[in-house]
Amino acid sequence: MPQLTLHTRAGTHELPVEMNQTIVTIAKKNKVPWGHACQRGVCAQCRTLVVGGVEYLNEVTAEEKLRLRKAERAEGFRLGCQIQIVSEGDVTLTHRPY
């Protein structure tokens, strides 16, 4: 069964993959502390480093292109409020706010 691994300052959380839900939504549902404020891609408090499984995620959104620098996106940074798992596979993410 595919697994979602979330690394936070509070520790590592292993959850089942949930399709087509944002990482912020999944974290809230599972009581995983994943900083966020706006959930619209504006505040970037949910800045996330994709460690593994990028091929199972949705494409970078317009909101992410506006909020994150091109260099950040090239390093693997996304916004947790925009990331969705769109196909089954193991995904590993780290919460990395500014």
N, CA and C of each residue as an Amber inpcrd file, in Angstrom:
protein
   294
   0.8490000  -1.1850000   0.0000000   0.0000000   0.0000000   0.0000000
   0.8940000   1.2480000   0.0000000   0.6470000   2.2030000  -0.8860000
   1.4610000   3.4230000  -0.9380000   1.3750000   4.2210000   0.3650000
   2.4510000   4.8980000   0.6670000   2.5440000   5.6170000   1.9330000
   2.9490000   7.0740000   1.7140000   2.3640000   7.9400000   2.5190000
   2.7220000   9.3520000   2.5500000   3.5130000   9.5830000   3.8300000
   4.7410000  10.0680000   3.6820000   5.5830000  10.3520000   4.8380000
   5.7430000  11.8600000   4.9400000   5.3440000  12.4100000   6.0860000
   5.4390000  13.8460000   6.3320000   6.4410000  14.1010000   7.4490000
   7.4830000  14.8680000   7.1370000   8.4810000  15.2480000   8.1360000
   8.1650000  16.6610000   8.6220000   8.0350000  16.8220000   9.9320000
   7.7800000  18.1280000  10.5220000   8.7770000  18.3370000  11.6560000
   8.7770000  19.5360000  12.2130000   9.6220000  19.7900000  13.3770000
   9.2210000  18.9200000  14.5540000   7.9670000  18.4830000  14.5640000
   7.4430000  17.6560000  15.6570000   7.7140000  16.1670000  15.4400000
   8.2860000  15.8070000  14.3000000   8.5860000  14.3990000  14.0430000
   8.1160000  13.9420000  12.6830000   8.1800000  12.6400000  12.4780000
   7.8020000  12.0250000  11.2120000   6.4610000  11.3300000  11.3680000
   5.6160000  11.5130000  10.3620000   4.2660000  10.9470000  10.3850000
   4.0750000  10.1350000   9.1080000   3.6880000   8.8830000   9.2610000
   3.4270000   8.0200000   8.1130000   1.9310000   7.7910000   7.9940000
   1.4040000   8.1360000   6.8240000  -0.0400000   8.0870000   6.5910000
  -0.3240000   7.3440000   5.2930000  -1.5270000   6.8070000   5.1570000
  -1.8930000   6.2320000   3.8550000  -2.0680000   7.3560000   2.8340000
  -1.7720000   7.0480000   1.5890000  -1.9350000   8.0260000   0.5110000
  -3.4170000   8.3270000   0.3260000  -3.7420000   9.6110000   0.2160000
  -5.1090000  10.0430000  -0.0990000  -5.0350000  10.8260000  -1.4000000
  -5.7600000  10.3710000  -2.3900000  -5.7140000  10.9720000  -3.7180000
  -6.5230000  12.2640000  -3.7810000  -6.0100000  13.2150000  -4.5640000
  -6.7000000  14.4540000  -4.9100000  -7.1100000  15.3010000  -3.7110000
  -6.3390000  15.2330000  -2.6330000  -6.5140000  16.0930000  -1.4680000
  -5.2090000  16.8570000  -1.2850000  -5.2800000  18.1090000  -0.8760000
  -4.0360000  18.8420000  -0.6510000  -3.3180000  18.2990000   0.5790000
  -2.0200000  18.5120000   0.6230000  -1.2290000  18.0630000   1.7600000
  -1.6950000  18.7580000   3.0330000  -2.0220000  20.0280000   2.9570000
  -2.5300000  20.7430000   4.1330000  -3.8200000  20.0920000   4.6270000
  -4.7100000  19.7320000   3.7330000  -5.9730000  19.0770000   4.1080000
  -5.7090000  17.7280000   4.7710000  -4.8060000  16.9410000   4.1910000
  -4.4760000  15.6300000   4.7570000  -3.8460000  15.7980000   6.1360000
  -2.9360000  16.7570000   6.2670000  -2.2780000  16.9870000   7.5570000
  -3.3000000  17.3870000   8.6200000  -4.1860000  18.3190000   8.2870000
  -5.2110000  18.7500000   9.2520000  -6.0870000  17.5790000   9.6690000
  -6.5140000  16.7880000   8.7100000  -7.3880000  15.6420000   8.9800000
  -6.7200000  14.6580000   9.9420000  -5.3910000  14.5120000   9.8230000
  -4.6510000  13.5460000  10.6380000  -3.9350000  14.1870000  11.8250000
  -4.2680000  15.4650000  12.0960000  -3.6950000  16.1940000  13.2330000
  -2.1680000  16.2610000  13.1970000  -1.6420000  16.4290000  11.9730000
  -0.2070000  16.6170000  11.7810000   0.0390000  18.1190000  11.6850000
   0.9290000  18.6720000  12.5050000   1.1830000  20.1140000  12.4520000
   1.8860000  20.5070000  11.1500000   1.1650000  21.1520000  10.2610000
   1.6900000  21.5860000   8.9610000   1.2700000  23.0340000   8.7850000
   2.1390000  23.9460000   9.1550000   1.8050000  25.3670000   9.1640000
   1.1120000  25.8470000   7.8970000   0.1060000  26.6370000   8.0860000
  -0.6240000  27.2320000   6.9670000  -1.4840000  28.3760000   7.5100000
  -1.8370000  29.2870000   6.6350000  -2.7260000  30.3770000   7.0330000
  -3.8200000  30.5600000   5.9850000  -3.4150000  30.7910000   4.7520000
  -4.4050000  31.1810000   3.7430000  -5.0010000  30.0060000   2.9690000
  -4.2490000  28.9380000   2.7440000  -4.6470000  27.7930000   1.9280000
  -4.9710000  28.1580000   0.4830000  -4.4120000  29.2900000   0.0170000
  -4.6460000  29.7400000  -1.3600000  -3.3460000  29.9530000  -2.1250000
  -2.2060000  29.6650000  -1.4930000  -0.9370000  29.8430000  -2.1780000
  -0.3550000  31.2300000  -2.0630000  -0.7920000  32.0070000  -1.0840000
  -0.3290000  33.3860000  -0.9350000   0.6980000  33.5180000   0.1890000
   0.4430000  32.9150000   1.3370000   1.2820000  33.1570000   2.5250000
   2.5800000  32.3450000   2.5430000   2.5930000  31.1890000   1.9240000
   3.7500000  30.2880000   1.8520000   4.1630000  29.7130000   3.2050000
   3.2830000  29.7720000   4.2080000   3.6020000  29.1400000   5.4920000
   3.6490000  27.6210000   5.3590000   3.0800000  27.0950000   4.3000000
   3.0580000  25.6510000   4.0790000   4.1520000  25.2000000   3.1040000
   5.1830000  26.0350000   2.9340000   6.2780000  25.7170000   2.0110000
   6.8020000  24.3180000   2.3260000   6.9400000  23.5110000   1.2830000
   7.2050000  22.0870000   1.4220000   8.3110000  21.6610000   0.4690000
   9.2220000  20.8310000   0.9630000  10.2540000  20.2450000   0.1140000
   9.8060000  18.8440000  -0.2690000   9.7460000  18.5860000  -1.5730000
   9.3960000  17.2550000  -2.0600000  10.6760000  16.4230000  -2.0420000
  10.7220000  15.4510000  -1.1380000  11.9060000  14.6100000  -0.9680000
  11.8400000  13.4040000  -1.9000000  10.6410000  12.8620000  -2.0910000
  10.4710000  11.7050000  -2.9590000   9.0520000  11.5960000  -3.4620000
   8.9060000  11.0150000  -4.6420000   7.5750000  10.7740000  -5.1940000
   7.0100000  11.9020000  -6.0200000   7.8720000  12.7850000  -6.5210000
   7.3790000  13.9170000  -7.3220000   6.5320000  13.4520000  -8.5070000
   6.8400000  12.2720000  -9.0280000   6.1050000  11.7560000 -10.1860000
   4.6520000  11.4070000  -9.8660000   4.3030000  11.3410000  -8.5790000
   2.9300000  11.0090000  -8.1810000   2.1040000  12.2570000  -7.8400000
   2.7170000  13.4330000  -7.9810000   2.0630000  14.6860000  -7.6000000
   1.5370000  15.4390000  -8.8210000   0.5980000  16.3400000  -8.5470000
   0.0790000  17.2140000  -9.5970000   1.1920000  18.1560000 -10.0870000
   0.9510000  18.7820000 -11.2050000   1.9010000  19.7530000 -11.7530000
   1.9480000  20.9870000 -10.8570000   3.0440000  21.7240000 -10.9400000
   3.1730000  22.9950000 -10.2110000   2.0490000  23.9150000 -10.6650000
   1.3830000  24.5540000  -9.7120000   0.2340000  25.4040000 -10.0190000
   0.6700000  26.8470000 -10.3130000  -0.2430000  27.6080000 -10.8590000
   0.0120000  29.0310000 -11.1300000   0.3210000  29.7760000  -9.8370000
  -0.3580000  29.4090000  -8.7610000  -0.1180000  30.0480000  -7.4610000
   1.3110000  29.8060000  -6.9920000   1.7980000  28.5980000  -7.2000000
   3.1710000  28.2780000  -6.8040000   4.1760000  29.0420000  -7.6650000
   3.8790000  29.1900000  -8.9350000   4.7740000  29.9380000  -9.8250000
   4.8470000  31.4070000  -9.4220000   3.7420000  31.9380000  -8.9060000
   3.7330000  33.3280000  -8.4520000   4.4400000  33.5040000  -7.1160000
   4.3080000  32.5350000  -6.2180000   4.8090000  32.6970000  -4.8460000
   6.2440000  32.2100000  -4.6400000   6.6170000  31.1200000  -5.3150000
   7.9510000  30.5420000  -5.1400000   8.8710000  30.9550000  -6.2930000
  10.1010000  31.2960000  -5.9460000  11.0730000  31.6440000  -6.9830000
  11.3790000  30.4140000  -7.8370000  11.7860000  30.6600000  -9.0590000
  12.1180000  29.5770000  -9.9870000  13.1980000  28.6680000  -9.3880000
  14.1870000  29.2610000  -8.7270000  15.2620000  28.4850000  -8.0960000
  14.7200000  27.5740000  -7.0040000  13.7460000  28.0570000  -6.2260000
  13.1320000  27.2290000  -5.1770000  12.4130000  26.0320000  -5.7980000
  11.6530000  26.3060000  -6.8540000  10.9220000  25.2180000  -7.5200000
  11.9050000  24.1970000  -8.0920000  13.0270000  24.6660000  -8.6200000
  14.0380000  23.7620000  -9.1710000  14.6570000  22.8800000  -8.0880000
  14.7220000  23.3840000  -6.8600000  15.2590000  22.6110000  -5.7320000
  14.2380000  21.6090000  -5.1890000  12.9800000  21.6990000  -5.6360000
  11.9550000  20.7620000  -5.1930000  10.9460000  21.3320000  -4.2210000
  10.9500000  22.6610000  -4.0660000   9.9840000  23.2690000  -3.1400000
   8.6390000  23.4590000  -3.8180000   7.5860000  23.2140000  -3.0520000
   6.2020000  23.4200000  -3.4710000   5.4530000  24.0350000  -2.2970000
   4.1650000  24.2640000  -2.4820000   3.3000000  24.7440000  -1.4080000
   2.3460000  23.6200000  -1.0150000   2.3070000  23.3080000   0.2770000
   1.4660000  22.2220000   0.7600000  -0.0140000  22.4060000   0.4520000
  -0.4410000  23.6540000   0.3280000  -1.8540000  23.9240000   0.0140000
  -2.1650000  23.6890000  -1.4610000  -1.1220000  23.4780000  -2.2690000
  -1.3120000  23.2600000  -3.6990000  -0.9780000  21.8280000  -4.1310000
  -0.1620000  21.1440000  -3.3450000   0.2590000  19.7830000  -3.6950000
  -0.8940000  18.8060000  -3.5010000  -1.1110000  17.9870000  -4.5370000
  -2.0710000  16.8830000  -4.4460000  -1.4140000  15.6310000  -5.0100000
  -1.7000000  14.5030000  -4.3990000  -1.2330000  13.2290000  -4.9290000
  -2.2640000  12.7860000  -5.9630000  -1.8060000  12.5800000  -7.2000000
  -2.7400000  12.2730000  -8.2850000  -2.6030000  10.8470000  -8.8250000
  -1.5570000  10.1240000  -8.3960000  -1.4530000   8.7080000  -8.7410000
  -0.7690000   7.9880000  -7.5820000  -1.0370000   6.6890000  -7.4700000
  -0.5740000   5.9430000  -6.3030000   0.9150000   5.6660000  -6.3390000
   1.5510000   5.9440000  -5.2150000   2.9680000   5.6990000  -5.0370000
   3.4160000   6.3470000  -3.7440000   4.5880000   5.9720000  -3.2720000
   5.1160000   6.5320000  -2.0330000   5.5740000   7.9720000  -2.2430000
   5.1730000   8.8450000  -1.3260000   5.5200000  10.2690000  -1.3870000
   6.1120000  10.6640000  -0.0390000   7.2300000  11.4040000  -0.0850000
   7.8690000  11.8960000   1.1320000   8.0300000  13.4050000   1.0220000
   7.5370000  14.1270000   2.0300000   7.5500000  15.5820000   2.0360000
   8.0840000  16.0980000   3.3630000   8.7470000  17.2560000   3.3200000
   9.2530000  17.8910000   4.5240000   8.7150000  19.3180000   4.5910000
   8.1330000  19.6830000   5.7240000   7.6350000  21.0440000   5.9200000
   8.8330000  21.9510000   6.1370000   8.9940000  22.9490000   5.2610000
  10.1350000  23.8640000   5.3470000   9.6740000  25.3130000   5.1760000
   9.0170000  25.8630000   6.1830000   8.6000000  27.2710000   6.0740000
   9.8210000  28.1740000   6.0730000   9.6360000  29.4090000   5.6580000
  10.7350000  30.3810000   5.6320000  11.2010000  30.7050000   7.0230000
